[in-house]
């Protein structure tokens, strides 16, 4: 248990802390390739449905509406979000008004 505690303190907490600044998260989503070694795993490859979905919502939170709309539209077009497509379309509509 002590090893787990030390790993959480040494690795996990700093990893989570690196995502507290939305501008940094947005930059990561736009620019970095998914890489287990650099800690950017779990966000999907560039232009993957999940990366587009995450990028869209982070861009919205930052007020960057053009890229947000494009990323969310790409997520819809992937066909992976059929169950929430109406909600995504509503978000896009609100962002373009």
C-alpha positions as protocol buffer text, in pm:
chain_id: "A"
residue {
  index: 1
  type: UNK
  ca { x: 0 y: 0 z: 0 }
}
residue {
  index: 2
  type: UNK
  ca { x: 287 y: 235 z: 68 }
}
residue {
  index: 3
  type: UNK
  ca { x: 415 y: 183 z: -288 }
}
residue {
  index: 4
  type: UNK
  ca { x: 72 y: 272 z: -424 }
}
residue {
  index: 5
  type: UNK
  ca { x: 57 y: 580 z: -205 }
}
residue {
  index: 6
  type: UNK
  ca { x: 400 y: 692 z: -322 }
}
residue {
  index: 7
  type: UNK
  ca { x: 308 y: 634 z: -688 }
}
residue {
  index: 8
  type: UNK
  ca { x: -7 y: 842 z: -648 }
}
residue {
  index: 9
  type: UNK
  ca { x: 186 y: 1123 z: -481 }
}
residue {
  index: 10
  type: UNK
  ca { x: 477 y: 1111 z: -725 }
}
residue {
  index: 11
  type: UNK
  ca { x: 296 y: 1045 z: -1053 }
}
residue {
  index: 12
  type: UNK
  ca { x: -82 y: 1067 z: -1038 }
}
residue {
  index: 13
  type: UNK
  ca { x: -131 y: 1395 z: -854 }
}
residue {
  index: 14
  type: UNK
  ca { x: 111 y: 1591 z: -1073 }
}
residue {
  index: 15
  type: UNK
  ca { x: -51 y: 1438 z: -1384 }
}
residue {
  index: 16
  type: UNK
  ca { x: -395 y: 1557 z: -1275 }
}
residue {
  index: 17
  type: UNK
  ca { x: -256 y: 1895 z: -1172 }
}
residue {
  index: 18
  type: UNK
  ca { x: -121 y: 1944 z: -1524 }
}
residue {
  index: 19
  type: UNK
  ca { x: -481 y: 1968 z: -1646 }
}
residue {
  index: 20
  type: UNK
  ca { x: -603 y: 2244 z: -1417 }
}
residue {
  index: 21
  type: UNK
  ca { x: -540 y: 2521 z: -1671 }
}
residue {
  index: 22
  type: UNK
  ca { x: -792 y: 2502 z: -1956 }
}
residue {
  index: 23
  type: UNK
  ca { x: -565 y: 2691 z: -2194 }
}
residue {
  index: 24
  type: UNK
  ca { x: -296 y: 2427 z: -2141 }
}
residue {
  index: 25
  type: UNK
  ca { x: -549 y: 2148 z: -2194 }
}
residue {
  index: 26
  type: UNK
  ca { x: -668 y: 2316 z: -2514 }
}
residue {
  index: 27
  type: UNK
  ca { x: -313 y: 2346 z: -2641 }
}
residue {
  index: 28
  type: UNK
  ca { x: -253 y: 1978 z: -2565 }
}
residue {
  index: 29
  type: UNK
  ca { x: -570 y: 1874 z: -2747 }
}
residue {
  index: 30
  type: UNK
  ca { x: -484 y: 2083 z: -3051 }
}
residue {
  index: 31
  type: UNK
  ca { x: -115 y: 2010 z: -3078 }
}
residue {
  index: 32
  type: UNK
  ca { x: 9 y: 1697 z: -2905 }
}
residue {
  index: 33
  type: UNK
  ca { x: -7 y: 1344 z: -3032 }
}
residue {
  index: 34
  type: UNK
  ca { x: -141 y: 1081 z: -2796 }
}
residue {
  index: 35
  type: UNK
  ca { x: 160 y: 931 z: -2620 }
}
residue {
  index: 36
  type: UNK
  ca { x: 168 y: 703 z: -2319 }
}
residue {
  index: 37
  type: UNK
  ca { x: 522 y: 810 z: -2234 }
}
residue {
  index: 38
  type: UNK
  ca { x: 448 y: 1184 z: -2222 }
}
residue {
  index: 39
  type: UNK
  ca { x: 126 y: 1146 z: -2028 }
}
residue {
  index: 40
  type: UNK
  ca { x: -109 y: 1252 z: -2308 }
}
residue {
  index: 41
  type: UNK
  ca { x: -278 y: 914 z: -2337 }
}
residue {
  index: 42
  type: UNK
  ca { x: -654 y: 885 z: -2304 }
}
residue {
  index: 43
  type: UNK
  ca { x: -738 y: 1183 z: -2522 }
}
residue {
  index: 44
  type: UNK
  ca { x: -736 y: 989 z: -2848 }
}
residue {
  index: 45
  type: UNK
  ca { x: -532 y: 1056 z: -3156 }
}
residue {
  index: 46
  type: UNK
  ca { x: -561 y: 1389 z: -3333 }
}
residue {
  index: 47
  type: UNK
  ca { x: -892 y: 1414 z: -3521 }
}
residue {
  index: 48
  type: UNK
  ca { x: -1032 y: 1104 z: -3348 }
}
residue {
  index: 49
  type: UNK
  ca { x: -1397 y: 1127 z: -3239 }
}
residue {
  index: 50
  type: UNK
  ca { x: -1311 y: 1158 z: -2870 }
}
residue {
  index: 51
  type: UNK
  ca { x: -1038 y: 1416 z: -2934 }
}
residue {
  index: 52
  type: UNK
  ca { x: -1283 y: 1623 z: -3139 }
}
residue {
  index: 53
  type: UNK
  ca { x: -1549 y: 1594 z: -2869 }
}
residue {
  index: 54
  type: UNK
  ca { x: -1310 y: 1701 z: -2592 }
}
residue {
  index: 55
  type: UNK
  ca { x: -1157 y: 1978 z: -2803 }
}
residue {
  index: 56
  type: UNK
  ca { x: -1501 y: 2112 z: -2885 }
}
residue {
  index: 57
  type: UNK
  ca { x: -1607 y: 2144 z: -2525 }
}
residue {
  index: 58
  type: UNK
  ca { x: -1277 y: 2288 z: -2404 }
}
residue {
  index: 59
  type: UNK
  ca { x: -1286 y: 2541 z: -2688 }
}
residue {
  index: 60
  type: UNK
  ca { x: -1640 y: 2635 z: -2589 }
}
residue {
  index: 61
  type: UNK
  ca { x: -1534 y: 2685 z: -2228 }
}
residue {
  index: 62
  type: UNK
  ca { x: -1259 y: 2919 z: -2350 }
}
residue {
  index: 63
  type: UNK
  ca { x: -1493 y: 3110 z: -2581 }
}
residue {
  index: 64
  type: UNK
  ca { x: -1320 y: 2993 z: -2901 }
}
residue {
  index: 65
  type: UNK
  ca { x: -1646 y: 2924 z: -3082 }
}
residue {
  index: 66
  type: UNK
  ca { x: -1531 y: 2866 z: -3440 }
}
residue {
  index: 67
  type: UNK
  ca { x: -1295 y: 2579 z: -3357 }
}
residue {
  index: 68
  type: UNK
  ca { x: -1545 y: 2450 z: -3101 }
}
residue {
  index: 69
  type: UNK
  ca { x: -1818 y: 2422 z: -3361 }
}
residue {
  index: 70
  type: UNK
  ca { x: -1585 y: 2256 z: -3611 }
}
residue {
  index: 71
  type: UNK
  ca { x: -1459 y: 2002 z: -3358 }
}
residue {
  index: 72
  type: UNK
  ca { x: -1809 y: 1915 z: -3238 }
}
residue {
  index: 73
  type: UNK
  ca { x: -1932 y: 1887 z: -3597 }
}
residue {
  index: 74
  type: UNK
  ca { x: -1645 y: 1647 z: -3669 }
}
residue {
  index: 75
  type: UNK
  ca { x: -1744 y: 1445 z: -3363 }
}
residue {
  index: 76
  type: UNK
  ca { x: -2102 y: 1422 z: -3489 }
}
residue {
  index: 77
  type: UNK
  ca { x: -1991 y: 1323 z: -3838 }
}
residue {
  index: 78
  type: UNK
  ca { x: -1787 y: 1036 z: -3696 }
}
residue {
  index: 79
  type: UNK
  ca { x: -2112 y: 857 z: -3613 }
}
residue {
  index: 80
  type: UNK
  ca { x: -1986 y: 776 z: -3264 }
}
residue {
  index: 81
  type: UNK
  ca { x: -2220 y: 1012 z: -3084 }
}
residue {
  index: 82
  type: UNK
  ca { x: -2559 y: 921 z: -3229 }
}
residue {
  index: 83
  type: UNK
  ca { x: -2712 y: 888 z: -2883 }
}
residue {
  index: 84
  type: UNK
  ca { x: -2627 y: 1250 z: -2798 }
}
residue {
  index: 85
  type: UNK
  ca { x: -2638 y: 1397 z: -3146 }
}
residue {
  index: 86
  type: UNK
  ca { x: -2938 y: 1624 z: -3069 }
}
residue {
  index: 87
  type: UNK
  ca { x: -2759 y: 1770 z: -2768 }
}
residue {
  index: 88
  type: UNK
  ca { x: -2442 y: 1830 z: -2969 }
}
residue {
  index: 89
  type: UNK
  ca { x: -2641 y: 1996 z: -3245 }
}
residue {
  index: 90
  type: UNK
  ca { x: -2807 y: 2222 z: -2988 }
}
residue {
  index: 91
  type: UNK
  ca { x: -2468 y: 2320 z: -2846 }
}
residue {
  index: 92
  type: UNK
  ca { x: -2345 y: 2399 z: -3196 }
}
residue {
  index: 93
  type: UNK
  ca { x: -2654 y: 2606 z: -3268 }
}
residue {
  index: 94
  type: UNK
  ca { x: -2610 y: 2805 z: -2946 }
}
residue {
  index: 95
  type: UNK
  ca { x: -2243 y: 2865 z: -3023 }
}
residue {
  index: 96
  type: UNK
  ca { x: -2321 y: 3004 z: -3367 }
}
residue {
  index: 97
  type: UNK
  ca { x: -2586 y: 3249 z: -3246 }
}
